[in-house]
Amino acid sequence: MLPLNEGVLYILNWINKFSGPLVVAVAGGTASGKSYVTRAVTSIVPDSNVFSMDHYYLGRSKRNGDNFDEPSALDLPLFYDHLGMLKRGQGIRKPIYDFVISERVGVEEGFLPKRVIFVDGLFALSELLLPLIDLKVFVYALEPVRFIRRMDRDIRERGRTVEEVTARWSNTIKPMYDLHIEFQMDLADLVIDNNSYLPN
């Protein structure tokens, strides 16, 4: 396990050893810092982009219940197909997902492949995706740290209440992390410790 800055440097050094196309998958629990890590690297890696799994949620209208923290909440087969197309140099029509209403609201035309494609998502190290991944990364943060970050984000960005976030954490987020996400750390080539940042 490496601290954040050393983990980012490791990824950069690894990328520089290879030509593309490369897929770097960044998994981890909610609010662990997956997106922060991918943004930090893509900001200094030419010809790279982030392919987020978040836009592949099925939405409330196409599934039963409000558990968005289990693999079946996402259209993983479509994500796999699209990732394969990107790795082969083909553009895709990427779904656009609205987290406020929990539904897909359209597609992004012409999402194009880059030399380095960063996959960002809870299930980025899903067994289905592993054959397409070149570097497997897991971002680790302690449960209390992730809870505080998630609370801050959902209230500020998604209009949730303290009660809603707390109930979702207890009912789905924590048990689904224990069941479906934590084990991905054992699959990773690199584990990044990201416990340092808390919102003000």
NUDRENFI-568087 format. One record per atom (N, C-alpha, C): atom name; residue in one letter; x, y negated, z negated. Coordinates in steps of 0.02 Angstrom, whole numbers, plus 50000, padded with zeros to 5 digits. Each point is the difference from the previous one (the first is absolute). Example, Ala and Ser with C-alpha at 12.3 -4.5 7.8 and 13.67 -1.06 7.14 Angstrom:
N A 50660 50284 49610;
CA A 49955 49941 50000;
C A 50045 49940 50000;
N S 49982 49947 50036;
CA S 50042 49941 49997;
C S 49961 49945 49963;
// end
This chain:
N M 50042 50060 50000;
CA M 49958 49940 50000;
C M 50044 49938 50000;
N L 49985 49953 50046;
CA L 50039 49939 50005;
C L 49957 49940 49982;
N P 50030 49948 49971;
CA P 49963 49938 49989;
C P 49981 49968 50066;
N L 49954 49953 49998;
CA L 49971 49972 50060;
C L 50051 49975 50051;
N N 50045 49957 49978;
CA N 50048 49971 50047;
C N 50045 50053 50032;
N E 50022 50048 49960;
CA E 50042 50053 50027;
C E 49960 50046 50046;
N G 49936 50010 49985;
CA G 49958 50040 50043;
C G 49990 49969 50068;
N V 49988 49935 50001;
CA V 49993 49964 50064;
C V 50065 50004 50039;
N L 50056 49992 49967;
CA L 50065 50004 50034;
C L 50011 50070 50029;
N Y 49980 50051 49962;
CA Y 50006 50069 50024;
C Y 49961 50009 50066;
N I 49938 49974 50001;
CA I 49959 50006 50060;
C I 50033 49965 50059;
N L 50025 49940 49987;
CA L 50033 49962 50054;
C L 50061 50037 50027;
N N 50041 50026 49956;
CA N 50059 50037 50022;
C N 49981 50063 50039;
N W 49947 50033 49978;
CA W 49978 50061 50034;
C W 49975 49983 50070;
N I 49961 49947 50006;
CA I 49973 49980 50065;
C I 50056 49985 50050;
N N 50053 49969 49976;
CA N 50054 49979 50044;
C N 50040 50059 50029;
N K 49989 50060 49973;
CA K 50036 50058 50024;
C K 49968 50032 50061;
N F 49938 49980 50016;
CA F 49962 50036 50051;
C F 49970 49952 50050;
N S 49988 50026 50060;
CA S 49960 49963 50048;
C S 49927 50020 49991;
N G 49955 49964 50030;
CA G 49930 50014 49990;
C G 49971 50046 50052;
N P 49936 50013 49995;
CA P 49956 49973 49948;
C P 50007 50039 49935;
N L 49997 49963 49945;
CA L 50005 50030 49934;
C L 49936 49986 49960;
N V 49979 50049 49961;
CA V 49942 49991 49956;
C V 50026 50006 49928;
N V 49991 49946 49962;
CA V 50017 49998 49929;
C V 49934 49997 49961;
N A 49985 50052 49963;
CA A 49937 50003 49963;
C A 50011 49980 49928;
N V 49959 49954 49975;
CA V 50006 49974 49932;
C V 49935 50015 49962;
N A 50004 50049 49955;
CA A 49943 50020 49960;
C A 50007 49976 49928;
N G 49948 50010 49960;
CA G 50001 49981 49930;
C G 49930 49985 49977;
N G 49993 49993 49935;
CA G 49934 49985 49971;
C G 49977 49930 50017;
N T 49936 49987 49987;
CA T 49973 49934 50011;
C T 50040 49948 49961;
N A 50015 49944 50031;
CA A 50036 49944 49968;
C A 50070 50019 49977;
N S 50029 50052 50030;
CA S 50069 50018 49983;
C S 50051 49954 50033;
N G 49979 49969 50056;
CA G 50045 49956 50037;
C G 50018 50025 50069;
N K 49959 50045 50027;
CA K 50013 50027 50068;
C K 50004 49945 50052;
N S 49950 49956 49999;
CA S 49997 49947 50050;
C S 50057 49950 49989;
N Y 50017 49988 49938;
CA Y 50056 49954 49985;
C Y 50065 50027 50030;
N V 50012 50064 49990;
CA V 50061 50030 50027;
C V 50001 49997 50076;
N T 49944 50019 50031;
CA T 49999 50000 50074;
C T 50008 49930 50028;
N R 49969 49951 49969;
CA R 50008 49930 50023;
C R 50071 49977 49991;
N A 50031 50019 49944;
CA A 50069 49979 49987;
C A 50047 50026 50053;
N V 49989 50061 50022;
CA V 50045 50029 50050;
C V 49984 49975 50070;
N T 49936 49998 50018;
CA T 49983 49978 50068;
C T 50019 49927 50012;
N S 50003 49960 49947;
CA S 50018 49929 50009;
C S 50072 49992 50023;
N I 50041 50051 49991;
CA I 50071 49994 50020;
C I 50021 50054 50049;
N V 49953 50042 50022;
CA V 50015 50051 50050;
C V 49969 49979 50066;
N P 50040 49985 50051;
CA P 49972 49983 50065;
C P 49961 50059 50029;
N D 49950 49983 50040;
CA D 49962 50051 50036;
C D 49970 50052 49953;
N S 49965 49976 49948;
CA S 49967 50045 49953;
C S 49930 49973 49985;
N N 49956 50044 49977;
CA N 49935 49977 49978;
C N 49973 50048 49947;
N V 49944 49980 49969;
CA V 49968 50040 49948;
C V 49935 50029 50028;
N F 49993 50065 49994;
CA F 49940 50035 50021;
C F 49965 50024 49937;
N S 49954 49960 49975;
CA S 49969 50013 49935;
C S 49944 50051 50006;
N M 50000 50048 49953;
CA M 49946 50050 49997;
C M 49934 49969 49976;
N D 50004 49942 49968;
CA D 49940 49970 49970;
C D 49945 49988 50051;
N H 50018 49986 50062;
CA H 49949 49985 50050;
C H 49966 50063 50027;
N Y 50020 50058 49975;
CA Y 49971 50063 50023;
C Y 49951 50029 49949;
N Y 49981 49959 49949;
CA Y 49946 50021 49957;
C Y 49936 50008 50040;
N L 49959 50049 49982;
CA L 49938 50012 50037;
C L 49946 49949 49985;
N G 50003 49970 49941;
CA G 49948 49952 49981;
C G 49941 50033 49967;
N R 49962 49961 49963;
CA R 49944 50028 49962;
C R 49946 50030 50044;
N S 49989 49972 50060;
CA S 49945 50023 50042;
C S 50013 50068 50030;
N K 50062 50023 50000;
CA K 50018 50063 50033;
C K 50021 50054 49951;
N R 49990 49988 49935;
CA R 50019 50051 49952;
C R 49957 49993 49938;
N N 50000 50052 49958;
CA N 49960 49999 49939;
C N 50044 49979 49941;
N G 49972 49957 49957;
CA G 50035 49982 49939;
C G 50050 49943 50010;
N D 50030 49979 49945;
CA D 50045 49943 50000;
C D 50071 50019 49980;
N N 50019 50063 50012;
CA N 50068 50021 49984;
C N 50045 49986 50060;
N F 50037 49945 49996;
CA F 50044 49980 50055;
C F 50072 50021 49987;
N D 50009 50043 49951;
CA D 50068 50020 49981;
C D 50012 50074 50009;
N E 49962 50031 50045;
CA E 50011 50069 50019;
C E 50013 50002 50075;
N P 50037 50050 50023;
CA P 50017 50002 50072;
C P 49940 49999 50046;
N S 49944 50029 49980;
CA S 49942 50002 50044;
C S 49968 49932 50010;
N A 50021 49950 49963;
CA A 49974 49932 50009;
C A 50028 49968 50063;
N L 50053 50028 50028;
CA L 50031 49973 50060;
C L 49990 50047 50059;
N D 50003 49971 50059;
CA D 49998 50040 50061;
C D 50072 50019 50017;
N L 50026 50050 49964;
CA L 50070 50020 50009;
C L 50014 50030 50069;
N P 49954 50039 50029;
CA P 50013 50024 50068;
C P 50010 49944 50051;
N L 49959 49947 49995;
CA L 50007 49944 50046;
C L 50066 49964 49987;
N F 50018 49992 49936;
CA F 50063 49967 49984;
C F 50058 50041 50028;
N Y 49997 50065 49993;
CA Y 50053 50044 50026;
C Y 50005 49992 50076;
N D 49943 50000 50034;
CA D 50001 49992 50073;
C D 50031 49933 50019;
N H 49980 49947 49966;
CA H 50026 49933 50017;
C H 50074 49994 49984;
N L 50022 50029 49944;
CA L 50071 49998 49984;
C L 50041 50038 50052;
N G 49974 50056 50022;
CA G 50033 50038 50052;
C G 50006 49960 50065;
N M 49947 49964 50017;
CA M 50002 49958 50060;
C M 50052 49945 49994;
N L 50002 49968 49942;
CA L 50049 49947 49989;
C L 50071 50027 50005;
N K 50011 50058 49972;
CA K 50067 50029 50002;
C K 50020 50020 50071;
N R 49950 50013 50042;
CA R 50014 50016 50070;
C R 50004 49938 50044;
N G 49994 49940 49968;
CA G 50006 49938 50037;
C G 49935 49974 50029;
N Q 49943 50025 49977;
CA Q 49936 49979 50026;
C Q 49965 49952 49952;
N G 49964 49951 50026;
CA G 49960 49956 49959;
C G 49936 50033 49978;
N I 49968 49973 49948;
CA I 49938 50028 49974;
C I 49948 49946 49988;
N R 49938 50020 49990;
CA R 49946 49956 49978;
C R 49990 50014 49925;
N K 50030 49959 49959;
CA K 50002 50012 49928;
C K 49937 49973 49966;
N P 49969 50040 49957;
CA P 49941 49975 49963;
C P 50019 49941 49956;
N I 49950 49957 49987;
CA I 50007 49945 49952;
C I 49950 50013 49944;
N Y 50025 50001 49938;
CA Y 49959 50017 49942;
C Y 49994 49939 49954;
N D 49939 49986 49977;
CA D 49986 49945 49955;
C D 49991 50027 49929;
N F 50045 49983 49955;
CA F 49998 50027 49932;
C F 49946 49969 49957;
N V 49975 49942 50020;
CA V 49948 49967 49960;
C V 49934 50038 50008;
N I 49985 50021 50062;
CA I 49937 50037 50013;
C I 50011 50075 50007;
N S 50063 50021 49998;
CA S 50018 50072 50004;
C S 49973 50032 50064;
N E 50013 49967 50056;
CA E 49979 50026 50065;
C E 50050 49980 50054;
N R 50003 50040 50053;
CA R 50036 49979 50060;
C R 49960 49946 50035;
N V 50035 49950 50026;
CA V 49966 49943 50031;
C V 50022 49988 50072;
N G 50038 50047 50029;
CA G 50021 49992 50069;
C G 50065 50037 50013;
N V 50032 49982 50055;
CA V 50064 50030 50017;
C V 50049 49946 50023;
N E 50063 50013 49989;
CA E 50053 49957 50025;
C E 50026 50030 50065;
N E 49988 49965 50054;
CA E 50021 50025 50065;
C E 50076 49994 50008;
N G 50029 50050 50031;
CA G 50070 49995 50019;
C G 50049 49996 49943;
N F 49988 50039 49946;
CA F 50051 50005 49947;
C F 50058 50041 50029;
N L 50058 49969 50004;
CA L 50055 50029 50039;
C L 50053 50032 49956;
N P 50034 50051 50027;
CA P 50053 50033 49962;
C P 50062 49956 49996;
N K 50040 50011 49950;
CA K 50064 49966 49991;
C K 50054 50053 49990;
N R 50063 49977 49997;
CA R 50055 50047 49990;
C R 49993 50035 49932;
N V 49978 49961 49949;
CA V 49990 50029 49933;
C V 49927 49987 49980;
N I 49963 50053 49985;
CA I 49931 49995 49979;
C I 49996 50020 49926;
N F 49977 49953 49959;
CA F 49992 50014 49929;
C F 49928 50019 49986;
N V 49991 50061 49975;
CA V 49934 50024 49979;
C V 49992 49985 49926;
N D 49947 49963 49983;
CA D 49988 49977 49932;
C D 49933 50027 49978;
N G 49999 50041 49945;
CA G 49936 50025 49977;
C G 50005 50049 49943;
N L 49945 50009 49966;
CA L 49997 50047 49943;
C L 50022 50070 50021;
N F 49982 50019 50060;
CA F 50012 50069 50023;
C F 50049 50001 50058;
N A 50048 49955 49999;
CA A 50048 49994 50055;
C A 50043 50063 50007;
N L 50006 50039 49946;
CA L 50037 50063 50004;
C L 49953 50060 50001;
N S 49941 49989 50029;
CA S 49952 50055 50010;
C S 50032 50055 50042;
N E 49983 50062 49984;
CA E 50028 50057 50037;
C E 49987 49994 50075;
N L 49942 49974 50019;
CA L 49984 49992 50070;
C L 50050 49955 50036;
N L 50025 49949 49965;
CA L 50042 49949 50032;
C L 50074 50018 49999;
N L 50020 50045 49957;
CA L 50072 50014 49990;
C L 50039 50014 50064;
N P 49971 50036 50049;
CA P 50040 50014 50061;
C P 50018 49937 50039;
N L 49965 49944 49989;
CA L 50013 49939 50037;
C L 50045 49951 49963;
N I 50018 50018 49937;
CA I 50037 49953 49957;
C I 50074 50014 50001;
N D 50039 49946 50006;
CA D 50073 50007 50001;
C D 50032 49985 49932;
N L 49972 49953 49962;
CA L 50024 49985 49932;
C L 49940 49995 49954;
N K 50002 50038 49945;
CA K 49944 50003 49953;
C K 50018 49962 49937;
N V 49960 49949 49984;
CA V 50013 49956 49942;
C V 49940 50002 49954;
N F 50014 50001 49935;
CA F 49947 49995 49950;
C F 50017 49942 49953;
N V 49952 49955 49991;
CA V 50009 49942 49955;
C V 49967 50017 49934;
N Y 50039 49999 49946;
CA Y 49976 50021 49934;
C Y 49992 49940 49954;
N A 49944 49998 49965;
CA A 49989 49951 49947;
C A 49958 50033 49946;
N L 50013 49982 49938;
CA L 49963 50029 49944;
C L 49926 49982 50003;
N E 49959 50042 49972;
CA E 49927 49990 50003;
C E 49979 49932 49972;
N P 50023 49977 49941;
CA P 49978 49934 49975;
C P 50019 49943 50047;
N V 50057 50006 50033;
CA V 50022 49948 50047;
C V 49954 49999 50060;
N R 49985 50058 50027;
CA R 49955 50004 50058;
C R 49930 49975 49983;
N F 49977 50016 49940;
CA F 49933 49978 49979;
C F 49996 49924 49998;
N I 50049 49968 49971;
CA I 49999 49926 49996;
C I 50003 49969 50069;
N R 50043 50026 50044;
CA R 50004 49974 50068;
C R 49935 50010 50038;
N R 49970 50059 49993;
CA R 49937 50014 50034;
C R 49944 49955 49976;
N M 49997 49989 49935;
CA M 49950 49956 49971;
C M 50007 49930 50029;
N D 50061 49975 50001;
CA D 50013 49932 50026;
C D 49980 49995 50074;
N R 50020 50048 50040;
CA R 49986 49999 50072;
C R 49926 50004 50015;
N D 49965 50046 49967;
CA D 49930 50011 50016;
C D 49956 49941 49979;
N I 50018 49968 49946;
CA I 49961 49942 49979;
C I 50014 49941 50046;
N R 50063 49988 50017;
CA R 50018 49942 50041;
C R 49980 50009 50073;
N E 50012 50059 50029;
CA E 49994 50008 50072;
C E 49935 50035 50021;
N R 49970 50039 49956;
CA R 49944 50041 50022;
C R 49935 49987 49962;
N G 50000 49950 49956;
CA G 49940 49981 49966;
C G 49973 50049 49949;
N R 50043 50044 49975;
CA R 49978 50049 49950;
C R 49999 49969 49930;
N T 49964 50032 49955;
CA T 49999 49979 49930;
C T 50047 50044 49960;
N V 50016 49978 49939;
CA V 50042 50040 49956;
C V 49968 50068 49987;
N E 49935 50000 49990;
CA E 49964 50062 49986;
C E 50003 50048 50059;
N E 49992 49973 50060;
CA E 50002 50042 50060;
C E 50068 50033 50008;
N V 50053 49960 49992;
CA V 50067 50026 50009;
C V 50016 50053 49946;
N T 49981 49986 49939;
CA T 50013 50046 49945;
C T 49964 50066 50010;
N A 49936 49996 50021;
CA A 49961 50062 50011;
C A 50030 50040 50058;
N R 50018 49966 50054;
CA R 50029 50036 50058;
C R 50066 50032 49981;
N W 50040 49965 49960;
CA W 50064 50028 49979;
C W 49989 50066 49961;
N S 49954 49998 49954;
CA S 49988 50059 49958;
C S 49967 50057 50038;
N N 49953 49983 50045;
CA N 49960 50051 50033;
C N 50034 50031 50061;
N T 50038 49960 50037;
CA T 50028 50027 50062;
C T 50075 49987 50008;
N I 50023 49939 49987;
CA I 50070 49983 50017;
C I 50050 50043 49962;
N K 49993 50002 49934;
CA K 50048 50040 49960;
C K 49994 50074 50014;
N P 49940 50030 49997;
CA P 49997 50073 50014;
C P 50022 50018 50070;
N M 49987 49958 50049;
CA M 50021 50015 50069;
C M 50075 49992 50008;
N Y 50030 49953 49964;
CA Y 50073 49994 50000;
C Y 50031 50064 49974;
N D 49974 50023 49943;
CA D 50027 50061 49970;
C D 49992 50060 50046;
N L 49946 50002 50038;
CA L 49984 50059 50041;
C L 50031 49997 50070;
N H 49999 49942 50031;
CA H 50016 49996 50071;
C H 50063 49959 50018;
N I 50024 49959 49954;
CA I 50052 49952 50019;
C I 50067 50013 49966;
N E 49998 50013 49934;
CA E 50063 50005 49963;
C E 50047 50052 50028;
N F 49974 50057 50024;
CA F 50043 50053 50025;
C F 50040 49980 50061;
N Q 49977 49948 50036;
CA Q 50037 49978 50059;
C Q 50070 49975 49983;
N M 50009 49981 49937;
CA M 50066 49978 49978;
C M 50052 50056 50010;
N D 49979 50062 49991;
CA D 50045 50057 50008;
C D 50018 50012 50073;
N L 49960 49974 50046;
CA L 50013 50009 50072;
C L 50046 49946 50028;
N A 50010 49947 49962;
CA A 50034 49941 50027;
C A 50076 50010 50006;
N D 50028 49968 50051;
CA D 50072 49996 50006;
C D 50029 49946 49954;
N L 49957 49951 49985;
CA L 50021 49943 49959;
C L 49942 49980 49954;
N V 50014 49992 49935;
CA V 49951 49974 49953;
C V 50025 49932 49975;
N I 49956 49950 50006;
CA I 50017 49932 49979;
C I 49963 49983 49936;
N D 50037 49977 49950;
CA D 49971 49978 49936;
C D 49979 49927 50008;
N N 49934 49987 49995;
CA N 49975 49932 50009;
C N 49956 49979 49940;
N N 50031 49999 49941;
CA N 49964 49983 49939;
C N 50010 49928 49977;
N S 50039 49961 50037;
CA S 50022 49936 49972;
C S 49949 49944 50005;
N Y 49958 50000 50051;
CA Y 49957 49942 50011;
C Y 49931 50009 49970;
N L 49977 49949 49963;
CA L 49932 49996 49976;
C L 49972 49932 50019;
N P 49936 49996 50019;
CA P 49971 49935 50016;
C P 49996 49955 49939;
N N 50003 49935 50013;
CA N 49996 49951 49944;
C N 49930 49997 49972;
// end
